[in-house]
């Protein structure tokens, strides 16, 4: 029973994180919009099963990278609000995962 409760709490936190990203992050909304557009295009053009596999994999990897980017941005915001820092240093950690999102979608 205790292990089931831990899984329930983990799923609750995961869904709260996704809900937070959808409500607060404009880039995540854009990713959702283009993902739905790609799914609609796949239905319209009747793509093959293996193409659905690649499309869904690309969508989930892209959304996953966007969630990782959001988490890193929040951590950087928490750390740099109390510290006087060099001007460009807080921009670097969020830019690294952000730059991985377009590159992984181009494969």
GIUR-V438843 format. One record per residue. N is the residue number from 1. RES is the residue in three letters. SS is DSSP state (h for helix, s for strand, l for the rest). PHI is phi in degrees with one decimal (999 if undefined). PSI is psi in radians with two decimals (none if undefined). Layout:
{{N RES SS PHI PSI} {N RES SS PHI PSI}}
This chain:
{{1 UNK l 999 -0.68} {2 UNK h -65.0 -0.68} {3 UNK h -68.6 -0.65} {4 UNK h -62.7 -0.69} {5 UNK h -65.0 -0.68} {6 UNK h -64.1 -0.70} {7 UNK h -66.4 -0.68} {8 UNK h -61.6 -0.76} {9 UNK h -65.5 -0.71} {10 UNK h -62.5 -0.78} {11 UNK h -65.6 -0.66} {12 UNK h -62.5 -0.77} {13 UNK h -64.5 -0.68} {14 UNK h -63.5 -0.79} {15 UNK h -68.3 -0.58} {16 UNK h -65.6 -0.65} {17 UNK h -65.7 -0.75} {18 UNK h -65.7 -0.72} {19 UNK h -62.3 -0.71} {20 UNK h -62.8 -0.75} {21 UNK h -65.1 -0.71} {22 UNK h -66.4 -0.69} {23 UNK h -83.3 -0.44} {24 UNK h -112.1 -0.30} {25 UNK l -109.3 1.95} {26 UNK h -64.3 -0.59} {27 UNK h -66.1 -0.61} {28 UNK h -66.3 -0.66} {29 UNK h -63.4 -0.67} {30 UNK h -66.0 -0.72} {31 UNK h -61.6 -0.74} {32 UNK h -62.1 -0.78} {33 UNK h -60.7 -0.84} {34 UNK h -70.1 -0.52} {35 UNK h -65.6 -0.77} {36 UNK h -64.2 -0.66} {37 UNK h -63.5 -0.71} {38 UNK h -66.7 -0.69} {39 UNK h -65.2 -0.75} {40 UNK h -59.8 -0.77} {41 UNK h -63.9 -0.64} {42 UNK h -64.1 -0.68} {43 UNK h -68.1 -0.76} {44 UNK h -63.2 -0.76} {45 UNK l -89.7 0.03} {46 UNK l 51.1 1.05} {47 UNK l -71.2 2.79} {48 UNK l -74.4 2.95} {49 UNK h -62.5 -0.78} {50 UNK h -65.9 -0.52} {51 UNK h -70.3 -0.61} {52 UNK h -63.2 -0.66} {53 UNK h -60.9 -0.85} {54 UNK h -66.8 -0.67} {55 UNK h -64.2 -0.83} {56 UNK h -66.7 -0.67} {57 UNK h -62.0 -0.78} {58 UNK h -63.1 -0.73} {59 UNK h -62.9 -0.85} {60 UNK h -68.1 -0.63} {61 UNK h -67.0 -0.74} {62 UNK h -62.4 -0.76} {63 UNK h -67.7 -0.62} {64 UNK h -64.1 -0.76} {65 UNK h -64.7 -0.63} {66 UNK h -66.4 -0.65} {67 UNK h -67.1 -0.70} {68 UNK h -63.8 -0.73} {69 UNK h -61.7 -0.73} {70 UNK h -62.8 -0.74} {71 UNK h -62.7 -0.75} {72 UNK h -65.9 -0.69} {73 UNK h -61.1 -0.71} {74 UNK h -66.0 -0.69} {75 UNK h -64.4 -0.77} {76 UNK h -63.3 -0.70} {77 UNK h -62.6 -0.72} {78 UNK h -64.1 -0.71} {79 UNK h -74.2 -0.71} {80 UNK h -87.9 -0.09} {81 UNK l -72.0 -0.51} {82 UNK l -100.8 -0.13} {83 UNK l -115.2 2.37} {84 UNK l -81.3 2.13} {85 UNK l -127.3 2.95} {86 UNK l -66.5 2.58} {87 UNK l -58.8 -0.71} {88 UNK l -93.9 -0.20} {89 UNK h -63.1 -0.75} {90 UNK h -69.2 -0.25} {91 UNK h -80.5 -0.39} {92 UNK h -70.0 -0.88} {93 UNK h -58.3 -0.73} {94 UNK h -71.4 -0.41} {95 UNK h -74.3 -0.49} {96 UNK h -66.3 -0.94} {97 UNK h -68.8 -0.48} {98 UNK h -64.4 -0.62} {99 UNK h -74.6 -0.35} {100 UNK h -78.4 -0.40} {101 UNK h -64.7 -0.91} {102 UNK h -65.0 -0.59} {103 UNK h -69.9 -0.62} {104 UNK h -75.5 -0.39} {105 UNK h -84.1 -0.17} {106 UNK l -88.1 -0.11} {107 UNK l -75.0 none}}
